[in-house]
């Protein structure tokens, strides 16, 4: 199983959005991230990097 840590970036600040992400769904600018326990985080933005070898996903989040 390939699980990832998802980082969100707003301006110059980056933080962890969710650990152990097992699924990411993208619908336009809406990104729904689900972890192995079923918890969901929904953000608006764009995926900028996916590193499967190191289990990292980076998202530039839209300012709200």
PyMOL Python script that loads the backbone (N, CA, C, O; Angstrom):
from pymol import cmd

cmd.read_pdbstr("""\
ATOM      1  N   UNK A   1       0.855  -1.176   0.000  1.00  0.00           N
ATOM      2  CA  UNK A   1       0.000   0.000   0.000  1.00  0.00           C
ATOM      3  C   UNK A   1       0.898   1.235   0.000  1.00  0.00           C
ATOM      4  O   UNK A   1       1.894   1.290   0.721  1.00  0.00           O
ATOM      5  N   UNK A   2       0.540   2.205  -0.803  1.00  0.00           N
ATOM      6  CA  UNK A   2       1.308   3.447  -0.908  1.00  0.00           C
ATOM      7  C   UNK A   2       0.528   4.569  -0.231  1.00  0.00           C
ATOM      8  O   UNK A   2      -0.504   5.009  -0.738  1.00  0.00           O
ATOM      9  N   UNK A   3       1.017   5.024   0.903  1.00  0.00           N
ATOM     10  CA  UNK A   3       0.382   6.120   1.638  1.00  0.00           C
ATOM     11  C   UNK A   3       1.286   7.336   1.548  1.00  0.00           C
ATOM     12  O   UNK A   3       2.504   7.198   1.427  1.00  0.00           O
ATOM     13  N   UNK A   4       0.700   8.527   1.607  1.00  0.00           N
ATOM     14  CA  UNK A   4       1.490   9.742   1.454  1.00  0.00           C
ATOM     15  C   UNK A   4       1.143  10.774   2.513  1.00  0.00           C
ATOM     16  O   UNK A   4       0.059  10.758   3.096  1.00  0.00           O
ATOM     17  N   UNK A   5       2.087  11.665   2.745  1.00  0.00           N
ATOM     18  CA  UNK A   5       1.834  12.858   3.541  1.00  0.00           C
ATOM     19  C   UNK A   5       1.569  13.979   2.546  1.00  0.00           C
ATOM     20  O   UNK A   5       2.341  14.186   1.610  1.00  0.00           O
ATOM     21  N   UNK A   6       0.458  14.710   2.758  1.00  0.00           N
ATOM     22  CA  UNK A   6       0.074  15.778   1.844  1.00  0.00           C
ATOM     23  C   UNK A   6       0.335  17.118   2.517  1.00  0.00           C
ATOM     24  O   UNK A   6      -0.142  17.385   3.620  1.00  0.00           O
ATOM     25  N   UNK A   7       1.106  17.955   1.825  1.00  0.00           N
ATOM     26  CA  UNK A   7       1.460  19.280   2.329  1.00  0.00           C
ATOM     27  C   UNK A   7       0.693  20.335   1.537  1.00  0.00           C
ATOM     28  O   UNK A   7       0.572  20.242   0.315  1.00  0.00           O
ATOM     29  N   UNK A   8       0.182  21.331   2.242  1.00  0.00           N
ATOM     30  CA  UNK A   8      -0.491  22.452   1.603  1.00  0.00           C
ATOM     31  C   UNK A   8       0.335  23.701   1.763  1.00  0.00           C
ATOM     32  O   UNK A   8       0.947  23.924   2.808  1.00  0.00           O
ATOM     33  N   UNK A   9       0.356  24.522   0.723  1.00  0.00           N
ATOM     34  CA  UNK A   9       1.140  25.753   0.748  1.00  0.00           C
ATOM     35  C   UNK A   9       0.231  26.938   0.449  1.00  0.00           C
ATOM     36  O   UNK A   9      -0.466  26.961  -0.565  1.00  0.00           O
ATOM     37  N   UNK A  10       0.247  27.929   1.354  1.00  0.00           N
ATOM     38  CA  UNK A  10      -0.426  29.214   1.140  1.00  0.00           C
ATOM     39  C   UNK A  10       0.638  30.280   1.271  1.00  0.00           C
ATOM     40  O   UNK A  10       1.289  30.399   2.309  1.00  0.00           O
ATOM     41  N   UNK A  11       0.811  31.057   0.212  1.00  0.00           N
ATOM     42  CA  UNK A  11       1.885  32.054   0.122  1.00  0.00           C
ATOM     43  C   UNK A  11       3.210  31.359   0.397  1.00  0.00           C
ATOM     44  O   UNK A  11       3.576  30.455  -0.355  1.00  0.00           O
ATOM     45  N   UNK A  12       3.938  31.732   1.425  1.00  0.00           N
ATOM     46  CA  UNK A  12       5.247  31.132   1.707  1.00  0.00           C
ATOM     47  C   UNK A  12       5.188  30.090   2.818  1.00  0.00           C
ATOM     48  O   UNK A  12       6.218  29.524   3.185  1.00  0.00           O
ATOM     49  N   UNK A  13       4.005  29.829   3.356  1.00  0.00           N
ATOM     50  CA  UNK A  13       3.861  28.927   4.491  1.00  0.00           C
ATOM     51  C   UNK A  13       3.369  27.556   4.026  1.00  0.00           C
ATOM     52  O   UNK A  13       2.379  27.455   3.303  1.00  0.00           O
ATOM     53  N   UNK A  14       4.075  26.499   4.452  1.00  0.00           N
ATOM     54  CA  UNK A  14       3.693  25.133   4.099  1.00  0.00           C
ATOM     55  C   UNK A  14       3.405  24.350   5.371  1.00  0.00           C
ATOM     56  O   UNK A  14       4.151  24.438   6.346  1.00  0.00           O
ATOM     57  N   UNK A  15       2.319  23.584   5.355  1.00  0.00           N
ATOM     58  CA  UNK A  15       1.964  22.782   6.521  1.00  0.00           C
ATOM     59  C   UNK A  15       1.396  21.447   6.057  1.00  0.00           C
ATOM     60  O   UNK A  15       0.986  21.295   4.907  1.00  0.00           O
ATOM     61  N   UNK A  16       1.378  20.489   6.967  1.00  0.00           N
ATOM     62  CA  UNK A  16       0.813  19.177   6.668  1.00  0.00           C
ATOM     63  C   UNK A  16      -0.710  19.280   6.681  1.00  0.00           C
ATOM     64  O   UNK A  16      -1.305  19.739   7.657  1.00  0.00           O
ATOM     65  N   UNK A  17      -1.329  18.847   5.587  1.00  0.00           N
ATOM     66  CA  UNK A  17      -2.788  18.798   5.519  1.00  0.00           C
ATOM     67  C   UNK A  17      -3.310  17.492   6.077  1.00  0.00           C
ATOM     68  O   UNK A  17      -4.306  17.473   6.800  1.00  0.00           O
ATOM     69  N   UNK A  18      -2.637  16.391   5.740  1.00  0.00           N
ATOM     70  CA  UNK A  18      -3.085  15.078   6.195  1.00  0.00           C
ATOM     71  C   UNK A  18      -1.938  14.079   6.038  1.00  0.00           C
ATOM     72  O   UNK A  18      -1.173  14.142   5.075  1.00  0.00           O
ATOM     73  N   UNK A  19      -1.831  13.168   6.987  1.00  0.00           N
ATOM     74  CA  UNK A  19      -0.849  12.085   6.916  1.00  0.00           C
ATOM     75  C   UNK A  19      -1.568  10.805   6.528  1.00  0.00           C
ATOM     76  O   UNK A  19      -2.781  10.691   6.706  1.00  0.00           O
ATOM     77  N   UNK A  20      -0.836   9.856   6.007  1.00  0.00           N
ATOM     78  CA  UNK A  20      -1.374   8.543   5.612  1.00  0.00           C
ATOM     79  C   UNK A  20      -2.516   8.652   4.607  1.00  0.00           C
ATOM     80  O   UNK A  20      -3.508   7.928   4.697  1.00  0.00           O
ATOM     81  N   UNK A  21      -2.366   9.566   3.650  1.00  0.00           N
ATOM     82  CA  UNK A  21      -3.378   9.724   2.606  1.00  0.00           C
ATOM     83  C   UNK A  21      -3.379   8.486   1.718  1.00  0.00           C
ATOM     84  O   UNK A  21      -2.335   8.031   1.250  1.00  0.00           O
ATOM     85  N   UNK A  22      -4.573   7.957   1.500  1.00  0.00           N
ATOM     86  CA  UNK A  22      -4.700   6.761   0.670  1.00  0.00           C
ATOM     87  C   UNK A  22      -5.414   7.049  -0.651  1.00  0.00           C
ATOM     88  O   UNK A  22      -5.346   6.251  -1.586  1.00  0.00           O
ATOM     89  N   UNK A  23      -6.108   8.211  -0.724  1.00  0.00           N
ATOM     90  CA  UNK A  23      -6.856   8.536  -1.943  1.00  0.00           C
ATOM     91  C   UNK A  23      -6.919  10.044  -2.109  1.00  0.00           C
ATOM     92  O   UNK A  23      -7.123  10.781  -1.145  1.00  0.00           O
ATOM     93  N   UNK A  24      -6.740  10.496  -3.357  1.00  0.00           N
ATOM     94  CA  UNK A  24      -6.876  11.908  -3.696  1.00  0.00           C
ATOM     95  C   UNK A  24      -7.757  11.993  -4.925  1.00  0.00           C
ATOM     96  O   UNK A  24      -7.455  11.392  -5.956  1.00  0.00           O
ATOM     97  N   UNK A  25      -8.860  12.747  -4.818  1.00  0.00           N
ATOM     98  CA  UNK A  25      -9.760  12.982  -5.939  1.00  0.00           C
ATOM     99  C   UNK A  25      -9.688  14.459  -6.307  1.00  0.00           C
ATOM    100  O   UNK A  25      -9.704  15.326  -5.433  1.00  0.00           O
ATOM    101  N   UNK A  26      -9.610  14.737  -7.608  1.00  0.00           N
ATOM    102  CA  UNK A  26      -9.524  16.111  -8.087  1.00  0.00           C
ATOM    103  C   UNK A  26     -10.724  16.389  -8.982  1.00  0.00           C
ATOM    104  O   UNK A  26     -11.001  15.640  -9.918  1.00  0.00           O
ATOM    105  N   UNK A  27     -11.436  17.480  -8.684  1.00  0.00           N
ATOM    106  CA  UNK A  27     -12.571  17.933  -9.493  1.00  0.00           C
ATOM    107  C   UNK A  27     -12.363  19.416  -9.756  1.00  0.00           C
ATOM    108  O   UNK A  27     -12.757  20.260  -8.950  1.00  0.00           O
ATOM    109  N   UNK A  28     -11.747  19.725 -10.879  1.00  0.00           N
ATOM    110  CA  UNK A  28     -11.407  21.120 -11.167  1.00  0.00           C
ATOM    111  C   UNK A  28     -10.350  21.592 -10.193  1.00  0.00           C
ATOM    112  O   UNK A  28      -9.244  21.053 -10.167  1.00  0.00           O
ATOM    113  N   UNK A  29     -10.679  22.604  -9.381  1.00  0.00           N
ATOM    114  CA  UNK A  29      -9.740  23.126  -8.388  1.00  0.00           C
ATOM    115  C   UNK A  29     -10.019  22.571  -6.997  1.00  0.00           C
ATOM    116  O   UNK A  29      -9.306  22.898  -6.049  1.00  0.00           O
ATOM    117  N   UNK A  30     -11.048  21.737  -6.863  1.00  0.00           N
ATOM    118  CA  UNK A  30     -11.361  21.126  -5.570  1.00  0.00           C
ATOM    119  C   UNK A  30     -10.618  19.798  -5.449  1.00  0.00           C
ATOM    120  O   UNK A  30     -10.723  18.931  -6.317  1.00  0.00           O
ATOM    121  N   UNK A  31      -9.861  19.652  -4.351  1.00  0.00           N
ATOM    122  CA  UNK A  31      -9.082  18.433  -4.109  1.00  0.00           C
ATOM    123  C   UNK A  31      -9.571  17.804  -2.810  1.00  0.00           C
ATOM    124  O   UNK A  31      -9.527  18.435  -1.754  1.00  0.00           O
ATOM    125  N   UNK A  32     -10.035  16.569  -2.889  1.00  0.00           N
ATOM    126  CA  UNK A  32     -10.518  15.828  -1.730  1.00  0.00           C
ATOM    127  C   UNK A  32      -9.486  14.751  -1.400  1.00  0.00           C
ATOM    128  O   UNK A  32      -9.195  13.877  -2.216  1.00  0.00           O
ATOM    129  N   UNK A  33      -8.937  14.833  -0.177  1.00  0.00           N
ATOM    130  CA  UNK A  33      -7.901  13.907   0.261  1.00  0.00           C
ATOM    131  C   UNK A  33      -8.466  13.058   1.392  1.00  0.00           C
ATOM    132  O   UNK A  33      -9.044  13.593   2.338  1.00  0.00           O
ATOM    133  N   UNK A  34      -8.306  11.750   1.304  1.00  0.00           N
ATOM    134  CA  UNK A  34      -8.832  10.835   2.319  1.00  0.00           C
ATOM    135  C   UNK A  34      -7.690  10.009   2.890  1.00  0.00           C
ATOM    136  O   UNK A  34      -6.831   9.530   2.150  1.00  0.00           O
ATOM    137  N   UNK A  35      -7.681   9.840   4.230  1.00  0.00           N
ATOM    138  CA  UNK A  35      -6.639   9.011   4.843  1.00  0.00           C
ATOM    139  C   UNK A  35      -7.140   7.581   5.039  1.00  0.00           C
ATOM    140  O   UNK A  35      -8.282   7.269   4.702  1.00  0.00           O
ATOM    141  N   UNK A  36      -6.289   6.718   5.583  1.00  0.00           N
ATOM    142  CA  UNK A  36      -6.642   5.301   5.707  1.00  0.00           C
ATOM    143  C   UNK A  36      -7.759   5.053   6.713  1.00  0.00           C
ATOM    144  O   UNK A  36      -8.371   3.986   6.694  1.00  0.00           O
ATOM    145  N   UNK A  37      -8.036   6.013   7.587  1.00  0.00           N
ATOM    146  CA  UNK A  37      -9.118   5.875   8.562  1.00  0.00           C
ATOM    147  C   UNK A  37     -10.435   6.471   8.050  1.00  0.00           C
ATOM    148  O   UNK A  37     -11.454   6.398   8.737  1.00  0.00           O
ATOM    149  N   UNK A  38     -10.420   7.060   6.845  1.00  0.00           N
ATOM    150  CA  UNK A  38     -11.627   7.611   6.252  1.00  0.00           C
ATOM    151  C   UNK A  38     -11.824   9.094   6.495  1.00  0.00           C
ATOM    152  O   UNK A  38     -12.804   9.660   6.010  1.00  0.00           O
ATOM    153  N   UNK A  39     -10.922   9.752   7.235  1.00  0.00           N
ATOM    154  CA  UNK A  39     -11.026  11.197   7.446  1.00  0.00           C
ATOM    155  C   UNK A  39     -10.751  11.907   6.122  1.00  0.00           C
ATOM    156  O   UNK A  39      -9.889  11.489   5.349  1.00  0.00           O
ATOM    157  N   UNK A  40     -11.502  12.999   5.870  1.00  0.00           N
ATOM    158  CA  UNK A  40     -11.355  13.741   4.617  1.00  0.00           C
ATOM    159  C   UNK A  40     -10.948  15.174   4.875  1.00  0.00           C
ATOM    160  O   UNK A  40     -11.357  15.788   5.860  1.00  0.00           O
ATOM    161  N   UNK A  41     -10.133  15.696   3.970  1.00  0.00           N
ATOM    162  CA  UNK A  41      -9.789  17.107   3.930  1.00  0.00           C
ATOM    163  C   UNK A  41     -10.079  17.569   2.513  1.00  0.00           C
ATOM    164  O   UNK A  41      -9.650  16.932   1.551  1.00  0.00           O
ATOM    165  N   UNK A  42     -10.806  18.677   2.376  1.00  0.00           N
ATOM    166  CA  UNK A  42     -11.102  19.230   1.062  1.00  0.00           C
ATOM    167  C   UNK A  42     -10.496  20.618   0.981  1.00  0.00           C
ATOM    168  O   UNK A  42     -10.753  21.467   1.835  1.00  0.00           O
ATOM    169  N   UNK A  43      -9.686  20.848  -0.053  1.00  0.00           N
ATOM    170  CA  UNK A  43      -9.059  22.149  -0.270  1.00  0.00           C
ATOM    171  C   UNK A  43      -9.256  22.552  -1.720  1.00  0.00           C
ATOM    172  O   UNK A  43      -9.532  21.718  -2.583  1.00  0.00           O
ATOM    173  N   UNK A  44      -9.110  23.852  -1.974  1.00  0.00           N
ATOM    174  CA  UNK A  44      -9.102  24.344  -3.347  1.00  0.00           C
ATOM    175  C   UNK A  44      -7.683  24.716  -3.699  1.00  0.00           C
ATOM    176  O   UNK A  44      -6.977  25.329  -2.899  1.00  0.00           O
ATOM    177  N   UNK A  45      -7.263  24.348  -4.891  1.00  0.00           N
ATOM    178  CA  UNK A  45      -5.911  24.657  -5.315  1.00  0.00           C
ATOM    179  C   UNK A  45      -5.483  23.747  -6.439  1.00  0.00           C
ATOM    180  O   UNK A  45      -6.303  23.268  -7.222  1.00  0.00           O
ATOM    181  N   UNK A  46      -4.172  23.513  -6.509  1.00  0.00           N
ATOM    182  CA  UNK A  46      -3.612  22.684  -7.572  1.00  0.00           C
ATOM    183  C   UNK A  46      -2.482  21.830  -7.011  1.00  0.00           C
ATOM    184  O   UNK A  46      -1.672  22.297  -6.211  1.00  0.00           O
ATOM    185  N   UNK A  47      -2.441  20.574  -7.441  1.00  0.00           N
ATOM    186  CA  UNK A  47      -1.340  19.690  -7.058  1.00  0.00           C
ATOM    187  C   UNK A  47      -0.110  20.138  -7.838  1.00  0.00           C
ATOM    188  O   UNK A  47      -0.151  20.249  -9.064  1.00  0.00           O
ATOM    189  N   UNK A  48       0.984  20.395  -7.121  1.00  0.00           N
ATOM    190  CA  UNK A  48       2.200  20.867  -7.775  1.00  0.00           C
ATOM    191  C   UNK A  48       3.274  19.799  -7.858  1.00  0.00           C
ATOM    192  O   UNK A  48       4.169  19.892  -8.698  1.00  0.00           O
ATOM    193  N   UNK A  49       3.205  18.765  -6.987  1.00  0.00           N
ATOM    194  CA  UNK A  49       4.246  17.743  -7.001  1.00  0.00           C
ATOM    195  C   UNK A  49       3.738  16.475  -6.337  1.00  0.00           C
ATOM    196  O   UNK A  49       3.073  16.521  -5.302  1.00  0.00           O
ATOM    197  N   UNK A  50       4.061  15.342  -6.950  1.00  0.00           N
ATOM    198  CA  UNK A  50       3.778  14.034  -6.367  1.00  0.00           C
ATOM    199  C   UNK A  50       5.072  13.228  -6.438  1.00  0.00           C
ATOM    200  O   UNK A  50       5.610  12.994  -7.521  1.00  0.00           O
ATOM    201  N   UNK A  51       5.569  12.805  -5.266  1.00  0.00           N
ATOM    202  CA  UNK A  51       6.793  12.006  -5.173  1.00  0.00           C
ATOM    203  C   UNK A  51       6.409  10.680  -4.518  1.00  0.00           C
ATOM    204  O   UNK A  51       6.382  10.569  -3.293  1.00  0.00           O
ATOM    205  N   UNK A  52       6.114   9.684  -5.340  1.00  0.00           N
ATOM    206  CA  UNK A  52       5.655   8.402  -4.816  1.00  0.00           C
ATOM    207  C   UNK A  52       6.772   7.628  -4.123  1.00  0.00           C
ATOM    208  O   UNK A  52       6.506   6.850  -3.207  1.00  0.00           O
ATOM    209  N   UNK A  53       8.008   7.830  -4.545  1.00  0.00           N
ATOM    210  CA  UNK A  53       9.125   7.133  -3.913  1.00  0.00           C
ATOM    211  C   UNK A  53       9.312   7.564  -2.464  1.00  0.00           C
ATOM    212  O   UNK A  53       9.719   6.767  -1.620  1.00  0.00           O
ATOM    213  N   UNK A  54       9.010   8.840  -2.178  1.00  0.00           N
ATOM    214  CA  UNK A  54       9.152   9.367  -0.819  1.00  0.00           C
ATOM    215  C   UNK A  54       7.809   9.650  -0.143  1.00  0.00           C
ATOM    216  O   UNK A  54       7.775  10.222   0.947  1.00  0.00           O
ATOM    217  N   UNK A  55       6.705   9.255  -0.780  1.00  0.00           N
ATOM    218  CA  UNK A  55       5.352   9.384  -0.216  1.00  0.00           C
ATOM    219  C   UNK A  55       5.000  10.820   0.149  1.00  0.00           C
ATOM    220  O   UNK A  55       4.532  11.089   1.255  1.00  0.00           O
ATOM    221  N   UNK A  56       5.226  11.746  -0.789  1.00  0.00           N
ATOM    222  CA  UNK A  56       4.954  13.160  -0.570  1.00  0.00           C
ATOM    223  C   UNK A  56       4.097  13.706  -1.702  1.00  0.00           C
ATOM    224  O   UNK A  56       4.347  13.431  -2.876  1.00  0.00           O
ATOM    225  N   UNK A  57       3.068  14.496  -1.329  1.00  0.00           N
ATOM    226  CA  UNK A  57       2.248  15.230  -2.294  1.00  0.00           C
ATOM    227  C   UNK A  57       2.225  16.680  -1.836  1.00  0.00           C
ATOM    228  O   UNK A  57       2.046  16.955  -0.650  1.00  0.00           O
ATOM    229  N   UNK A  58       2.408  17.620  -2.778  1.00  0.00           N
ATOM    230  CA  UNK A  58       2.373  19.041  -2.442  1.00  0.00           C
ATOM    231  C   UNK A  58       1.285  19.719  -3.241  1.00  0.00           C
ATOM    232  O   UNK A  58       1.112  19.481  -4.437  1.00  0.00           O
ATOM    233  N   UNK A  59       0.539  20.592  -2.525  1.00  0.00           N
ATOM    234  CA  UNK A  59      -0.584  21.309  -3.124  1.00  0.00           C
ATOM    235  C   UNK A  59      -0.416  22.800  -2.869  1.00  0.00           C
ATOM    236  O   UNK A  59      -0.138  23.206  -1.741  1.00  0.00           O
ATOM    237  N   UNK A  60      -0.582  23.629  -3.913  1.00  0.00           N
ATOM    238  CA  UNK A  60      -0.689  25.066  -3.714  1.00  0.00           C
ATOM    239  C   UNK A  60      -2.158  25.376  -3.462  1.00  0.00           C
ATOM    240  O   UNK A  60      -2.993  25.215  -4.352  1.00  0.00           O
ATOM    241  N   UNK A  61      -2.470  25.818  -2.256  1.00  0.00           N
ATOM    242  CA  UNK A  61      -3.850  26.079  -1.869  1.00  0.00           C
ATOM    243  C   UNK A  61      -4.267  27.482  -2.282  1.00  0.00           C
ATOM    244  O   UNK A  61      -3.472  28.420  -2.217  1.00  0.00           O
ATOM    245  N   UNK A  62      -5.521  27.620  -2.709  1.00  0.00           N
ATOM    246  CA  UNK A  62      -6.085  28.906  -3.067  1.00  0.00           C
ATOM    247  C   UNK A  62      -6.415  29.677  -1.799  1.00  0.00           C
ATOM    248  O   UNK A  62      -6.948  29.116  -0.842  1.00  0.00           O
ATOM    249  N   UNK A  63      -6.096  30.963  -1.797  1.00  0.00           N
ATOM    250  CA  UNK A  63      -6.445  31.810  -0.653  1.00  0.00           C
ATOM    251  C   UNK A  63      -7.940  32.020  -0.599  1.00  0.00           C
ATOM    252  O   UNK A  63      -8.576  32.252  -1.627  1.00  0.00           O
ATOM    253  N   UNK A  64      -8.503  31.939   0.584  1.00  0.00           N
ATOM    254  CA  UNK A  64      -9.949  32.146   0.752  1.00  0.00           C
ATOM    255  C   UNK A  64     -10.217  33.317   1.632  1.00  0.00           C
ATOM    256  O   UNK A  64     -11.376  33.644   1.887  1.00  0.00           O
TER     257      UNK A  64
END
""", "prot")
cmd.dss("prot")
cmd.show_as("cartoon", "prot")
cmd.util.cbc("prot")
cmd.orient("prot")
